[in-house]
Amino acid sequence: MEPRLVGEKKLRNKGLKDMKLKLAAFGAFALVLTACAQQEEPEPVYVQPSYDKYGAASCPTGYQLATTEAGQTVCSPVS
C-alpha cells in the first residue's frame, strides 16, 4: 500500500504545479492586457477665481484665467 500512497502524492504535487503554472500564465496575460488598454484623457482640474470688490477675477500663482466651453470663468493650471 505504501507505493500507492507515494504515487498519489506525486500526482497531487504535479497537479498543484500545473495549477500554479496556469495561474501564473493567466496573471501575466491579464497584466499585458491591462498595460495595453487604452488610457482615458485626464480631465483638467479647475480652481474658482477670486474676485475683488470691483468684480475683477484673479487666480493664484501657477494658474491662469480661462473660460470653459460652458462659459464659466475658471483658473486653469499653467502648462
C-alpha positions as CSV (number, residue, x, y, z in Angstrom):
1,M,0.0,0.0,0.0
2,E,2.9,2.4,0.6
3,P,3.9,2.7,-3.0
4,R,0.4,3.6,-4.0
5,L,0.3,6.5,-1.4
6,V,3.6,7.8,-2.7
7,G,2.3,7.7,-6.3
8,E,-0.9,9.6,-5.3
9,K,1.2,12.2,-3.5
10,K,3.3,12.7,-6.6
11,L,0.2,13.1,-8.7
12,R,-1.2,15.7,-6.3
13,N,2.0,17.6,-6.3
14,K,2.1,17.6,-10.1
15,G,-1.5,18.9,-10.2
16,L,-0.6,21.7,-7.9
17,K,2.4,22.7,-10.0
18,D,0.2,22.7,-13.2
19,M,-2.4,24.8,-11.4
20,K,0.3,27.3,-10.3
21,L,1.7,27.5,-13.8
22,K,-1.8,28.1,-15.2
23,L,-2.5,30.8,-12.6
24,A,0.9,32.5,-13.3
25,A,0.2,32.4,-17.1
26,F,-3.3,33.9,-16.6
27,G,-1.9,36.6,-14.3
28,A,0.8,37.5,-16.9
29,F,-1.8,37.6,-19.7
30,A,-4.1,39.9,-17.6
31,L,-1.2,42.2,-16.8
32,V,-0.3,42.5,-20.5
33,L,-4.0,43.3,-21.4
34,T,-4.2,45.9,-18.6
35,A,-1.0,47.6,-19.8
36,C,-2.2,47.7,-23.4
37,A,-5.6,49.1,-22.5
38,Q,-6.5,52.5,-24.0
39,Q,-5.9,55.2,-21.5
40,E,-8.5,57.9,-21.0
41,E,-7.6,61.6,-21.2
42,P,-7.3,63.1,-17.8
43,E,-9.8,65.9,-17.1
44,P,-8.3,69.2,-16.2
45,V,-8.7,70.4,-12.6
46,Y,-10.0,73.9,-12.3
47,V,-9.9,76.3,-9.4
48,Q,-12.5,79.0,-8.8
49,P,-11.1,82.5,-9.3
50,S,-11.1,85.1,-6.6
51,Y,-12.9,88.4,-7.2
52,D,-12.0,91.8,-5.8
53,K,-14.6,94.4,-4.9
54,Y,-14.8,95.6,-8.5
55,G,-15.6,92.2,-9.8
56,A,-12.2,91.6,-11.5
57,A,-11.2,87.9,-11.4
58,S,-7.7,86.8,-10.4
59,C,-6.1,83.4,-10.0
60,P,-3.5,82.1,-7.5
61,T,0.2,81.6,-8.6
62,G,0.5,78.7,-11.1
63,Y,-2.9,79.2,-12.6
64,Q,-4.2,81.4,-15.4
65,L,-7.7,82.8,-16.1
66,A,-9.6,80.8,-18.6
67,T,-13.2,80.3,-19.9
68,T,-14.7,76.8,-20.2
69,E,-16.8,75.6,-23.1
70,A,-19.8,76.2,-20.9
71,G,-18.8,79.9,-20.5
72,Q,-17.6,79.7,-16.9
73,T,-14.6,81.7,-15.8
74,V,-12.1,79.4,-14.1
75,C,-8.4,79.2,-13.2
76,S,-6.6,76.5,-15.1
77,P,-3.1,75.3,-14.4
78,V,-0.3,76.9,-16.4
79,S,1.3,74.4,-18.7
